[in-house]
Amino acid sequence: MSKRTFRVWRGDKSGGEFKEYSVEVGPGMVVLDAIHRIQAEHASDLAVRWNCKAGKCGSCSMEIDGMPKLGCMTRLGDYPENHTITIQPMKTFPLIKDLVTDVSWNYEQNKRIKPLQPRPRDADGEHRMQQDDVERTQEFRKCIECYLCQNTCHVLRDHDRKDAFIGPRFMIRVGQLAMHPLDTEDRIPAIRDEYGSGYCNITRCCTEVCPEHINITDNGIIPLKERVVDRYYDPVKMLLRKISGK
């Protein structure tokens, strides 16, 4: 066992400050373990959201030394022993208390997305799909909705354009539906106009912080942006629309 020091944000929407705590830590401990020890020994009122402690519920999202991470999956051994680890809440969302933020905006975005509209079944009553088409969207289903990608997205974080862009998590939600081999809903107009695909300039910061290693940018957002470009900005198709009036 050895002692380590942590700078933890304490406060609410009215204000706050970083406070330092020193606690004994052991081999294999993660940041969430240290927070629980701080609660037990120094600050019983320290607010932190957590649940599974296994990296699958997405509850303990926070910023550790300025990087969006899951507290339960960030090992203390990844940092030098004499280094003071700074822990603070996600900056993109309104602060409730200490390390807990209000992420309800994300749930409202999900409500805006139309559900799957499957094509009619075949004559024998079955739905048939190519395996390659099925596998294409399986990656997106791994999302645990930790919202670390939403937190690191500069459109939402730095420019606060929550009014114009639904963020990377919900772009891949739309992609999961738009690329589904059974879906018949025309989602391209909404991708451009309602969901704000044009605001993403593919910095790949969302992909870098995803704890499930989903290739959000290359496999999700870029294909959706390409569909928008093909329809609205392809010069040949633009000419045909002018000629046809459609």
N, C-alpha and C positions, 0 to 999 in steps of 0.2 A: 504494500500500500504506500502511496505517496500523496502529498497534498498538491492540489492544483487550484489556480485562481480563475474565476469567471467574472466577466462584466455582463450583467444581465439588465435589460431594460425593464424599469419599473414605472408604471404610470397608466394613465388612461387618456381619453381624447382631450381632456383639459390640459394635459401636460405631464411631464415626468423626467426621469433622468436614469443614467446607468449607475448601478450599484455593484460593488465588488464583493464576491463571496469566495472563501477558501474552504474546500472540503477534501476529505480523503477519497482517493479513487484507486481502483484496482485494475488489473489486466482485463482486457476485453470489454471494459465499460464504454458505453456510448453517451452522447451528450444528454439524452433524455434521462439516463441513469443519474447523471450529475445534477440535473434539475430536480429530480425527485429527492436527492440527498440534500440539496439546498433547502427544499421545502421542509424536510424532516428536521434539519438542524438549525436553520437560520430564518426562513421566511415561509411560514405555513400558509400565508395568504397569496403566495406567488401563483398567478394564474397561467396555466398551460393546457392546451388541448391535446389529448392523446387517447388511444384506444387499444389497438392490437399489439403494439410494440414489436411488430414483425415486418414493417415496411409494406403493408398491404391495405391499410385503411386510409392512408393519406392525411390523418388527423394532425400529426405533430409537425406540420410544415412551419419553418421559421428561417431566419437568416443567421448563419453561423460564420463569423468573420467576413460578413458582407456577401456571402454566397447563399442562395436559396437551397435549403437542404431539408431532409427529414431528420429530426432529432434522434429517432430510434435507429437510424442507419448510418450515423456519423460517429465513427470511433474516435475516442480521445487519443488513441495511439497514433492517429494520423497527424497530430500536431506535436511540435517540440515540447518537451517536459516543462521548460521554463516559460512557455508562451501563455499569455493570458487570452483565453478564448472569449470572444464577444458574441453574445446571443441577443437577438432582437426579433420583434415580430415582422411579418411580411409588410413591406412598405406600400404595396399597391392597394391594399384594402383598409377600410376604416378600423382604427384601433378600438377594441372593447376594453381590455385590461391586460397589462403586462405583455405576455407573448400571444395573446388571443386576439384575432382579428375577425371582423364581420365579412364572411365570404358569400353572403346571401345573393349578391349581385350575380354570381355565377349561375345560381339556380334559375334566376329569371331569364338568363340567356338560353338555357336549355329548353325552356318553355316555348321559345320563339321558333324552334326548329320543328318542322313538320315531320311526323313519324313516317315510317316506311309505308310506301304505297305499292304493294306487290302486284305484279301482272297476273292476269287470270291463269288458273292452272291448266295444264295440258289436258287433252281429251280424256286421258285415263285418270284424271284427278290428281296427278302428281306435279310437283315443281322440279324442274331439272336445271342444273347449273353445272358449269365447268369447274373442276376443282381449282384451277388456277385463279378463277374469279373469286371463289370462296376464300382462298387463302390470302388474297390481296388485302382484305380489310381485317383479318384476324389480329394483326399487330395492334390496331387501334383499340381493340377490346381489352387490352391489358391495362388501360388507363385506370388509376386508382383515385382520380380526382383529388389529388393533393394540392392542385392549383399553383404548383411551383412554376410551371410554364407561364401561367397567367401573371404571376408575380414578377417574373423576369422580363416579360415582353415590354419593350420600351414604349410601344404605342399606348399601353395601359399604364405603365409605371411612370414614365417620364413626361408623357404628353397628356395623360389622363383623358384619352379619347374613348372612354367607355360608352359614349353616346354613338360611336361610329363603328367600332370594331368589337367583335365578340371574343376575340382572343384565340390563341393556338389550341387550347383544349377543345373549344367548340368548333373550330375549323376542322379538326379531325373527327369530331362527332358528325358534322355535315358530310365529310369525306367518307365516313363509314357507311352512310346512307346513299350518297350519290354514286359510290363505286359498287354498291351492292348489286349483284346480277339480276335481282328480281325487282328492283325499285323502278317505278315509272314516273315518279315526280320530277318535274323540270325544276331543278334547284339552282340553275346557273344565274337567273336574274337576281335571286335572293342573295347568292354568294357575293355578287358584285355590289348590289345596292343596299341590302339590309345588313349583311354580315361584315361588309367592309374589307373584302379580300385585298383590295388595292393598297390598304394601309400597311400591310406586311411587306417589308423589304428584305425578307429572307436572310436575316443575320444569323439564324440558327441558334440563337441564345436559348430558345425554348427547348430545343433538342438536347442541348448540352446539360440542362439541369434535370431532365426527366429521369426519375429513379427507376422506371420500367424500361428505359433505353428504347423508347419508341422514336422512330425517325420521323418526328412530327413535320419537319420542314420539307424534306425531300420526298417522302412518301405520301404526305397528306396535303400540305398547303400548296406546294408547287403544282401538283397535278390539277388542283382546283383552279389556281390562277391561270393555268394553261387552257382550261376549258372556257374560262371567261374571255381570254384573248382570242381563242379560235372563233368564238361566236361574235364578239363585238368589235374586234380590232383587226381581224384578218382582212387585208385590202380586197381580195377577190370576193369574199362574202359580203363585204360592205358595198361593193359595186353591184353585186347581184341584188342586194336588198333595195338599192336605189332604183334599179331597173324594174324590179318587180313591185316595188312599193310596199314590201312586207318587212 
